[in-house]
Amino acid sequence: MKKILPLAFACLLVVLAKAADTTYAEKLGFPKGAKVVILHVDDAGMSHESNAGAITSLTKGVATSTSVMMPCAWVPEFVNFLKTHPQIDAGLHLTLTSEWKNYRWGPLSGKPTTPGLVDNEGCLWNSVADVVQHASATEVATEINAQLQRALNMGFTPTHVDTHMGTLLATPDFAKVYIQLGIQNHIPVMLPGGHATLIAQQMHAPSALIQQMQFLGKLLWNAGLPVLDDLYNESYDWVNPPNTLQNDSLLQTFRTNQYINALKSLEPGVTMVIMHCTANSPLFQYISDSGPTRRGDLLAMIDPRLKAFIKQNGIILTTWRELMERRSQLAQ
């Protein structure tokens, strides 16, 4: 995921910095004051390297969740992996943009059906702003439903849905169809509807928008779905020191330290920490220049120091599947 947060998305995501009296983690039965974390890998299905990185971080590292970009070329490889590893927590990385210059994809709903979603190359727009400018909420709803349907047709039942580049939280109308998809299909939706302290520290918004996000969280909870308290989405912006670019040991040390500091900054509650884990390949550079960042995330997830820090500090790792199971038990 190329991290692009338009102002509308930034504003929409901001919620109160002051922690709520009761976190959603507590409501789900986790201990009071606990830091409950989903270590989440974006962009599975985008490329073979993305698949390999996600698989390694999930099976040999501490990552607990991932999500798949259904319009992309390497989805079959990852879905075939999921069929032989049903315990893996995997959702849909609902995709409305195609941001790379030389490696692109189009809508699953069909270009004649959703013309507002495609550019003059016949691909999804390369920026969130373009999607907001050209696409209707109806077209967005058609496309994300098509992405869910493809997953189900392939025998892949997602544990949750989230949003590539934040597009589905870019406008209130987009957010509405995003929430509706989850509620109608009883699938958890990535949305920081609790205290969201980290987001509030980084952004600013009028109280009306703060209340809107909290309202959406309540809608999801009342529909029987779990809700995040917070979201950490800053790792893509960490600048790797120049001396790490050709040295995996230094890169691993730097990125692991960054994740340790990120985990220290979390407030109690359920927090999803987003990352991008990609394996090395001579070809990935022709997709994106983000290879070192993604490689660093993978190295951090398999670093024994990060695993030891999590254990020593009593951080509880969880998955969307566990959150949904806990929420379902409360509804019985």
QUIFENCOR-V7870 format. One record per run of one state. SS is the DSSP state (h for helix, s for strand, l for the rest). FROM is the first residue (numbers start at 1). TO is the last residue. If there is no record, write none. Layout:
SS | FROM | TO
SS | FROM | TO
This chain:
l | 1 | 6
h | 7 | 13
l | 14 | 23
h | 24 | 27
l | 28 | 34
s | 35 | 44
l | 45 | 47
h | 48 | 59
l | 60 | 64
s | 65 | 68
l | 69 | 74
h | 75 | 84
l | 85 | 89
s | 90 | 94
l | 95 | 114
h | 115 | 117
s | 118 | 118
l | 119 | 123
s | 124 | 124
l | 125 | 127
h | 128 | 134
l | 135 | 136
h | 137 | 153
l | 154 | 159
s | 160 | 163
h | 164 | 169
l | 170 | 171
h | 172 | 185
l | 186 | 187
s | 188 | 189
l | 190 | 191
s | 192 | 192
l | 193 | 196
h | 197 | 202
l | 203 | 206
h | 207 | 222
l | 223 | 227
s | 228 | 228
l | 229 | 229
s | 230 | 232
l | 233 | 234
h | 235 | 237
l | 238 | 241
h | 242 | 244
l | 245 | 247
h | 248 | 265
l | 266 | 268
s | 269 | 275
l | 276 | 283
h | 284 | 286
l | 287 | 290
h | 291 | 301
l | 302 | 303
h | 304 | 312
l | 313 | 315
s | 316 | 317
l | 318 | 319
h | 320 | 331
l | 332 | 332
